[in-house]
């Protein structure tokens, strides 16, 4: 299970993304994940990756559960698993109210309970079991696969930030996907909370995959790259789930200064509030040694499969090659 993965979304060119996934596979990367953003459908992109590769594991990082029903997710994931020869990982997340309501016309009511229902339903479908019923179900269904053998243990990972969702991931998931969780947060919050969930299910951490995305870059212009990172993080620092997690990570002053800048309509001042300390804790930017040092910090904190996430605008291939020295 343990290895080093990468996050490779299609960006402007699907062909270029496929070539990058092929490079990652040739370098020995264990897995590649596709984010689900306002662009190409992540599951369809994975089907393209599956057709162009032979070994690397393929996952969504992550698919919002409100974007489609459990039946639709189970059918598509099982099909990609078949196309890829058993390499699919379905990564699921709650997303955020602004996205769920604005994109999908859906509503987040009780995120932990709804994630439990969603995962339990998909797990039952993969195993050929009856989906649990009962009153108050958000996605009631009697679906079962017919004439089609699905891999019963197809891995399901859960994106988590809060202690409650981390415990759920440990209890019912095969792994946890993390974003903007720095190594101390993984060591001090993620692992203890996931462990509680595993213990509640009568399991240990053995075989459970902890997959943080690690923003890194090989770049000749570090300041320009950090400016790009700050710009990319504006949206995340405006979302409550990430704000709470970053405050628990000790970056409350940065969040407060960010808020002050945004309140005054000064986005540049808000970006400047993201300190060098915070950005350096989350990733590594500069030479190959900076990339490897960042990934190593995550491994030392207990991540089992850190996912190298090259910063757009940096040297993507050089970043992949730099981190591959740790494989």
N, C-alpha and C positions, 0 to 999 in steps of 0.2 A: 504493500500500500504506500509506504513512505517514498517520497521522491520530490523532485522539483517540477512544478508545472508552470504554465504561463497563461496569461489572458490575451487572446488575439481576436479582436472583433474586426468586422469587415472594413470599417472606415469608408474611404472614398472608393476603394477598388476591391471587389470580391476576389478577383484573380490574384492581386498582390497578397491578400490575406491568406489565400490557399497556399501560396508559395512560402509564406512565413510559417505556416503550420507544418509544411513539409520540411522546412529548415529545422524547426523545433524538434520534430521527430528524428531527423538525422543526427541532431546534437545530443539525443538521449533524454529529452524532456519526457516526464511521466504522463502529463495531461495538458490539455488546453481547454480554456473556458471562454464562452462568448457571452458578453453582456447583452441585456435586452433593453435597448434604448430606442429613441425615435428615429429608427432607420430600418434596416432589414430585420426580418423575423429571425430570432436567435436559433430556433430549432431547425429552420430551413437551412441556415448557414452551416449548422453542424452536419446536416446531410451532405452538403458539398464537401466539408472537411473529411467526412467518412469515406467518400468516394475517392479521395485523393491521397489517403494514408493507409497504413497497415497495422500500426501498433499503438499509437498514442491514444490515451483515453480522451473522451469528448464529453464536455459538460456545459450546461447552461449556468451562467454565473452572474445574475440569476434570472429565472423566469417568474414574473409576478403571478401569484396564484389567482388573482382576480382577472387576469387577461384571457382565461379560457377555463372551461369546466374541467374537473378531474378526468372525465372520460376522454376529452380531447387531448389532454396532456399525456395520459397513459397510452393512448393509441399512437400518438406521434413519437413518444419516447421509445416505445417498444419497436416501432418500425425502424427508427434510426439505429437502435441496438442491433437489429437484425442486419441492416445494411452494413454496419461496421464490424460485424462478427463479435458482438458482445463487449463493446467498448463505451457504451453510453452511461453517463452519470446525469441524473436529473436534479439540478439545483433549483430550489424553490425559495421565493422570498415574498414578504408581505408588500414591499414597496412603500409608498407614502400616500397619504390622503389626497394631496394635490394631483398626483399622477393617477391614482385609482379612480378618483371622481372625474378628473378632467379628460383622461384618455378613454377609460372603459365604461364610464357611466355607472360604476359600481360603488359600493360603500364598505369601508372597513368598520366593523362593529366591535368585535372582540378578537384582535389579531392572533393571540396565542391559541385560543379555542378554535378559530377558523383554520389556522395552520394544522392543528392536530387533526381536524376533520378531513382536510384535504389530503394530507399524507396518509392517513389511515385508509381512506378510500382508494387511493392509487396502489398502496401496498396490497390491499385485498384483491384488486383487479389483477395485479401481477401474479399473485399466488393462486388465482382461480377460485377465490373465496367470495362469499356474499358480502357486499359492502354493508357495514352497520347502518341501521336505520334509526328511527326515533323522531320525536318531535323537535322542532327548531333547527333542523338541518339546513345549512345554507346551500348545499349542493346535493339534494336528494337524488339518488339514482339506483337502479337495479341492474346496471350494466355488468356483463361478464363477457370475456373473450370467448368466441366460438370458433372451433376448427383452427385454432392458431395457438401454438405453444409459446408463451412469453417467458423470458428468463425470470423466475420467481424472486430472485435476490437482486434484481436490477437496483443499483445503489440510488438512494435518495438522500441528498444533502439539503440542509436547511440554512438559509442565511439568517444570522442572528447578531444582535448588538446588545440587547438588554439581558439582564440576568434571567428573567422569566423565559425568554425565547431561547437562550443558551441552554437552560435546563431541558426545555422541550427537545431541542436538537439532540442532546445527549440521550434522552429517553427513547425517542422514536426514530431518529435519523441514523444514517451511516457515516455522516460527516457534517461539518459546519463550515460555511463560507463566510468570510469576514472582509470588511472594507473599512479603511481608516482606523483599524485597531492596531495600535503600535505594540511592540514586543512586551513592554510592562503590562499593558492591558490584557494581553494574551496570557501572560504568566499569572497575574494576580486576580483576574476576573474570569476570563474565558475558560481556562482549564478547571478551576475549582467549580464553576457553575455547571459545565458540561459533565464533570465527574459526578455531581449530585444527580443529574438526570440519568446517567448510566447506572448508578447505584440503585435508583428507584426502579429501574427495569431489570435489576439483578445482573448487570453487566459491568465489565471493567472498561478501561480506555483502550485496551488492546484492539487493534483493527479499526479504531475510530479515526477518521481523517480530519485534521484541522488545517483548513486551507485559507490563509490570509492572502489577499492581493497585496503585492509589495510594489509601490510606485518607484521605479528606478530608471536611470538613463545614463548612457554613455554620451557625453556632450562636451563640446569644446567651449561652449558658452553657458556656464553654470547659472549665471544670474538670469539670463534669458529663459532658461529652462525652469528655474524657480518661479519666474514671473508667470509662465504658462501654467505651472502647477497651482499657483495662487488663484489664477483666473478660473481654472477648472473646479476649484474647491468652493467658489462662491455659492454655487447652488447647494452643495452639501451642507455648508455651515448655516444655511437658511432652513434646513429641515430638522424637525424636532428630535427624531431618533438619533441622528448623528451628533447633534448638539449635546444631547444628554450624555452620550458615550464619551465625547471629547472632554466634557466637563469632568466626568469621572476619571478621565485619564490625566487630569491635572492642568488642562488648558483653559480653565475658566477665565483667566485674564484675557487671553486671546479672543475668546468668544465675546466677552464684554466690549472689548475695543472694536471688534468687527461690527457688533450691533450699533455702536456709537457712530461709526462711519456710515453704515447703511441708513441709519435714522436721519443723518444729515444729507443724504443723497450723494455722499462722497464714496463711490465704489473703490477708487484707488486707495483711499485711506483705510477702507475696510480690508482690502487685500493686504496692505502693509501690516495689518494687525496679525497676520499669520506669521508667527516668528520663525526665525531660522531654527530654533530649538524644536518647534513642533514639526516642521517639514523634515528635519533631519531625523527625528524620532520615527516618522512614518516611512521613510524611504532613504534612497541614496542616489546622488547625482554628481557626475563628474567623470572620473576615469573608471576603468574596469574594476580597480580595487574598491572603489566606493560602492559599486553595484554589488560585488561579492560580500563586502562587509555588511551591507544592509540585509541581504538574504540570510547571512549567517546569524545576525542578531535574532531574526525570526525563528530560525532553527533552534538556537540556544534557548529561546523562550518557550519552546514546546510545540511549535508548528510542525506538523508532519509532512505537509506538502505545500510549502509557500509558493504562491503563484506570481512569477515575474510579470510585472505590468509596465512595459516601457511607456514613457511619457510621449505623447504625440509631438512630433517636431524634433525629437532627438534621433540618434542613430539606432533605429529599431534592431537591425540585424546585429550590430556590434554589441548592443545590450544583451540580446539573447546569447551571443557567443561568450560574453564575459561571465554571465551567471552559469553557463554550461560547464565551466571549469570546476564547479562544486558538485557536479553529478558523478 
